[in-house]
């Protein structure tokens, strides 16, 4: 169709074609160029918005208190929970993060993540057999968090912790995974 | 009056070409043989998709995609909103029917060789639709924002977190933040309501367009081979010679099947009601054993039963290999025989795949690999394992219970199936071996050495040594002298005497 038109034009007015065709070709190129620039202008904020979640600078963790030392008796492992430091107003209960606090003799603490190192299910502490057991695929851990049996590839994730002003502090804020332990 | 309406109808038709579009689509000619009961699954899947769109829009009118309130809005739908429970049930059953019928469609199309020349793109677009549908099933399960959804996301994050180097960034991208919270639900809502359904609409259009341009597969005849040089001509000749318009000549079985499917969805929804939500999505409520929905149970089984050392590799590569094979099917076998009667490998592959998936799904329904976390408090030791035992042995039964052994081991049908059933453990292990097993454990059993005192171990082993049928002799150490062995054989405990009497 377009070719035929061109042929007609070229038959009728060969001299006009030389003037018109570069103009049409130029307009087409200009059209593409303009839209290319416009698309870039749109895509920069769009991609920036979408990929902002890729940022992974570790700035999400901070020290949070788990309360007075007295709430953790010696030689016991208890569940504690803290409000995640990075939250949004509509997070609801999902921002309440549980963890297992083990107090050894004196003031030595270990704080383990709730998530099994196999696939993230919540491990449960059994005081009687001194084991953490996972309900999903049967991973088990000893009281010091080391791997006891089952599919987990490592021991429990352990948070950094410190004691300040008579309180126990945990360094948390991020869901622990194999390549980014707590 | 009627004349007037007729004129209006003709005017509309003249302007928007309704009848021409209808003739070119629903009225297109198909091979007479394709009006078969085997060809009803595609339209059945499409019907389910339409049900999902309608019920989904209705649910979105009430549902709140916020992690703080989603659960409450689901409860509201179930108990307050008029017919809310029914629409939730319809949406759930619509999804079950859609996946099931789509799998039937996939199997039929594969067995009838419909993916061969020239319909490669019809197959490929169908594979994309399959992936989209499974994506809908998974994201939909997340929108039912309960404990299973929360920990299901945790499992997804744990898998993604195994990716080398990029893992943490991918997890972050998937969750929309450092933890499973508000933005996580929002992005799964966006996927479930905008991105994937939009893609499905677009790809369904392509899929149907290809059915029109490349034609529907004729019913395969054994011995009639597909050749690139002649196939199109032969197909067109067949259509010209004996083809029938899809509407009204070939559509009747599709209509009947679709009607039955719709009634099936309504019936199941009314009878079984909505699914969940089960348990508030509060991560501190850890007394839960997360389980995926029916169509992902096989995955649960595979992940549980795979040897540990190959897990990460399989998790990260298997999806790509499986999807790659699905895409490659039309190029692996592009021409030749179409009939399943002459394609034994194809038929056996389908049987094999369905049997494997079915077996894993069946295992997933009772998950023998998971410990029964409450067994030690809820499952009593059967009394016949206590009768006639000595005090020491009974003390051992108590240790067995108190130390949660029963969470993983069952006796008398009570307890977990994670470890071996112990009803006749005494015929497999001698007392010494039992002591070693309890104290040191093994790959699948924790070592209890630190957590049991020597008297507890002695009591436990004494109890377990009584666990054998009266007709079966307990295991004995062959290195001991025959005389000692014969002494051991004598019923020397009260339990064994009781066993012998029975």
Interface residues (C-beta under 8 A of the other chain):
Chain A: X51 X53 X54 X55 X56 X60 X61 X79 X81 X84 X86 X87 X88 X90 X91 X92 X93 X94 X95 X96 X97 X98 X114 X115 X118 X119 X120 X121 X122 X123 X124 X126 X128 X129 X130 X131 X133 X134 X135 X136 X137 X138 X140 X142 X148 X149 X150 X151 X153 X173 X174 X175 X177 X178 X179 X180
Chain B: X66 X67 X68 X69 X150 X151 X154 X155 X157 X158 X159 X160 X161 X162 X163 X164 X165 X167 X168 X169 X171 X172 X173 X175 X176 X177 X178 X179 X180 X181 X182 X183 X184 X280 X281 X282 X283 X284 X286 X287 X288 X289 X290 X303 X304 X308 X311 X312 X369 X370 X371 X373 X376 X402 X403 X404 X405 X407 X408 X418 X441 X442 X443 X444 X445 X446 X447 X448 X450 X451
